[in-house]
Amino acid sequence: MKRIKNLLAGFLVLILAIVSPAASFEANAAKMPGMNAPATERNVLKILNKYDKDGAYIMKKQMAAGDDILAWFTEGRMIDRISIAVHEETHAYSIRGMYETHYFVNRKKTVPVRHTQVYPTKNMANTIPGRLRTFRYDTYVAKPIPNLASNVQGIYGLMNEFMAYRMSMNNTVRLYLYYEEKNAGWDQWRTYINFCENGRMAYAEFKYYILHYLYYAKQHYPEIYRGILANKPLRQAYREIEKDYARLNAKYEKNFRKLKEYFAKKGYRMEVSDESVLVGKNGRMAGMGRFTGDYKKLVKEMKKSKYLQMHQKLAK
């Protein structure tokens, strides 16, 4: 029944989009949900349709498949949960059984990939140096829950996480204009910065895990290594997702620098270091942590020749 309801809702949206005149659309656009708007399918899609068309595409596809996208909005403000919902529904969109993944690049391109032979990701856990065991290390590499894709599907599961975190990063970065247009305060921007910091960190972690997985395969599982490199669709998916993820990180850093001027116009002072952000006025400051130190360590590690070679082999 829920599936039918969602399908009918999707058809209704399509019909309204076709028959409504442009003037009506512009009037509705002016009524964009606010920062504290309730979580409804209509509100979520209205924000995504304007600011993140790729995220909107995923949500509509999964609603049509019967998913309850509001399951990801059980607490907090709607705007603070949208990137989580996009991340999780991207996972759902990509699953095509145990041995095939459809990697979402954008609304115009999805890359179907059949899996080749893999080894469990946790087999390489002990070869990751202690200084590089950042906060996702246990969850996705060393101590995965039973049947976690990042472990049992090896590089294909790691790539799935890389894809999903790219999508949540894409969503948050694109919502920068929404935050500006809604004249967001520090409480809202703090959440925005936190999601972007988290997304940037995930880029470094999962890219490193993917490259280290391939390098470990070369050393210990040569047949698996050759099979992965012979998988042209996987290489295409990695190349396009990694390139766009790097672009999103650069966009976030550019937006982050603009925030100092944004807060200055509001009479606030913004102090930034690698590990924290402080914002306040009249001697009262509020802040949050950052992940820049760990991010830089992973980026530096991936500049080693063995990882540059793995990247070049995957991205060619």
N, C-alpha and C positions, 0 to 999 in steps of 0.2 A: 504493500500500500504506500509506504514511504517513497519507494522508487517511482511509482506512478505519479505521486504528488509532485516529486521533484521534476519529473519529465514534463508534466503539464505546466509547472511553473516556468521551466526553461522555454517551452513553446510560447507561453504567454509573453515572456520578455522579448522573444524573437518577433512575434507579431506586432507588439507595440513599437519595436524599433523600426519596423518596416512602414507602419501606417502613420506614425507620429511625425508632424512637420518639424523642420529644423528649429523653428522658433520655440516650439514646445520643449525640445531637447535642451536648448540654451537656458530656458527658464528653470528646468529641473536641475541643470548643472549648477545654477546659482544657489541651490538649496543643498549643497554638499553637506553630508552629516558632519557634525561637530566633533571635537575631541572626546566628548563624554557621551556621544550618541550610543543608544543601545545596540547590542549585537543582533542584527537581523540579516537574513540573506540579502535583502534589498540594500541595506546600508553598506554591507561588505562589498557587494558587486558595484555599487555606485562609486565607491572610492577606487576600487581596482580598475573599473572601466576607464576612469579618467587618468589615473596616475601609473598604473601597472597593468598594461594590457596582456602581458604574458601570464601574470598571476591570475587575471580574470579568465583567461583561456583555460588554465588548469582547473580553476574552481568550477567553471561551467561544465567542463568535461566530466568532472567527478560528481557533480550534482546530477547530471544526466545518467551517470552510472549507478546512482542510488546512495551516494555518500551523504552523510549529515555533516556539512561543513561547520555547523555551529557547535559541534562537539568540542572544537578547539577553543571555544570562547566561554568556558564555564566560570571564569574568574577574571577580575580586573577590567580595565577599559578595553573596548573593542579595538581601538587603534593600536594598543600594545600587544594584541594577539594575532594580528593579521599576518605578520611574517611567519609566525609559527604555523598557522593554518596552511599557508602557501607551501612551506617546507614539507609538512606531513602529507598534504594532498599530492605533491610532486612525487613523493615516494609511491603513493597508491597508483598514480598514473603510470609509473614506469614499470610496475611489476607485470611480467608476462610468464609466470611460472618460475620454476627453480633455475632454469638454465637459459633464460632470455630476459634481457632488460631493454626497455625502450628509453634511451637517454634523451631528455627534453633539453633542447638547445634554445629554442624560442617558439613562438606560436606558429611559425612557418616551417619549422624543422624539428623533427624528432628522429633520432638515429637508432634503429633496431639493431641489437647486438646479441648474437648467440654466444654463450659462454664456452670457452675452451677449458681444458683441465686446470685446476687450481690446487693450491695447498692451503691449509687453515692459516689465517693471518697471524694467530697467536704463536705460531711456530717461529716467527721472526722477532717476537717481543723482546727476548733477552739480548738481542743484538742492537737494540736502540739504546744509546748512551743515557745514563741517568739524567744528565742536564737537559736532554731533549724529551723527557717524559712529561709532557705538559698535560693539562687537565683532561684531555680526551684520550690519553694513552690507555688508561685502564679500561674505560668503557668500550672502546672500539678495537683495541689491539690485545692487551695483556689479559684482561679478565672479562671477556664478553659474556653476556647472558646466553643460555642455550639457543642455538639456531639463529643467532644474530647474523644478518647478511654480511656485514663487514668482515666477519670471520669465516663463515662457511662458504661464502661465494668469493673469497679472496679479493683480488684486484677489482672484480666486477662489483662486489659489495662496497668496497672503498670508493669506487667511482660513483656509486649510487648516492653515497653521503656527500661527496664532492659536488655532485649535481644539485642535490636538495639544498645544501647550504648556499650554493651560488644563487639559487632562486630566492631564498629568504634575504640574502644580501641585496639582490636586485630589487626586491620589494621595498626594503627599508630605504635604500639610496634614492629610489624614485619617489618615495613619500616626502623627501626633503621639501619639495614645493608645497605640499599639503601643510606641513608644519609651519612654513613661512606664511602661507595664506591665512592660516587660522591663528596667527600671532601667538604661537605657542610659548609658554613660560618654561622656566628651568625644569620643573617637574616633568613636563612632556619631553623636552629636549634630552634630559638625562636618559630616558628610556631609549630614545632614538640613538644616542651615542653608544649606549650599552649594546644594542643590537648590532650596530655597525662594527664595534670593536670585536664582538663575538664572531661576526661573520668574517671579518678580516683574519682573525686568528684561525678560524676553521679552514680558510684557504691554505694557510701555511701548513697546518697540521695534516690535512688530508692529501695535499700535494706531496708532502714529505713521505707519508705512509705509502702512497702509490709508488713513488720512485724507489723507496727502500724495499718495498715488496718485489718490484721487478729486479732490483739489484740482488736481493737475496735469492730469488729464483735462478738468476744467472749463475750464482755460486753453488747452489745446492740442488736445484731442480731444472736442469738444462732443457728437458723436453717441455716442461711447463713454460719456461722462458721463451722458447722458440714459438710455441703455440700462441702465446699472448701477442708477440710481435707480428705474427702472421695474421692477426685478427684486424683487418683493415677498418671495419666499422668502429671497433673500440678505439683505435688510434684517432679516427676522425672525431669521435665524441670527446675524447680527452683534449685534443687540440683546440676544439671550438669552445668547450666549457672553460678550460684553463685560461684561454686568451681573454674571454669576456669577464671572467672572475677577476683577473688582474686589472682590467679596465675599471671595474666597479670599485676596487680598492683605491685606485687613483682618484676616482670621482669622489669617493667618501672623504679622502684626505683633503681634496680641494674644498669640499663643502665644510669640513671641519674648520679649516682656516677662516672661512667666511663667518663662522659663528662668533668669533671674537668681536668682529665689527658689529654683528647683530646685537650682542649683549651690551656692547658699549653704548649703542644708541638708546638702550633702555636704562642706562645709568648703572650697569653692572660691570664688575671687573672679572675677567676670566684668566685664570692662571693654569698653564698646561705644562705637564712634564710627561716623560715616557710612561709613568705608572699612575698618573692621576689627573683629574680635571677638577678645578675648584672655581665656583662661580658665586659671587655675592656682592653686597654693597653695605656701606655703613659699618664696616668691620665684621660683619657676619657672613660666613662663607659656608657653602654646602658643596659636597663633592662626590666623586665616584672613582673607582679604580679603572685602570686600563691594562691591556695585555701586550703593550709594545715591546717590553723586554723579551718575553718568550717568542713573540712574533719575529723579532730581529734575529734571535738565535737560530730559528728554523730557516729563515731566509739565507742567513750566512752559511749554514750547513749545506743547503741545496746549491750553493755556488761551487762546491767541490766538484772536481772533474767527473767523478763516478756518477754523481747525480745529474750533472749537466748532460752526460752521455745518455743516461736513461731517459731524460726529458726529450732529448733530440730524437731518440729512437721511437718514442711514443708519439711525438708531435709531427714527425715528418709526413 
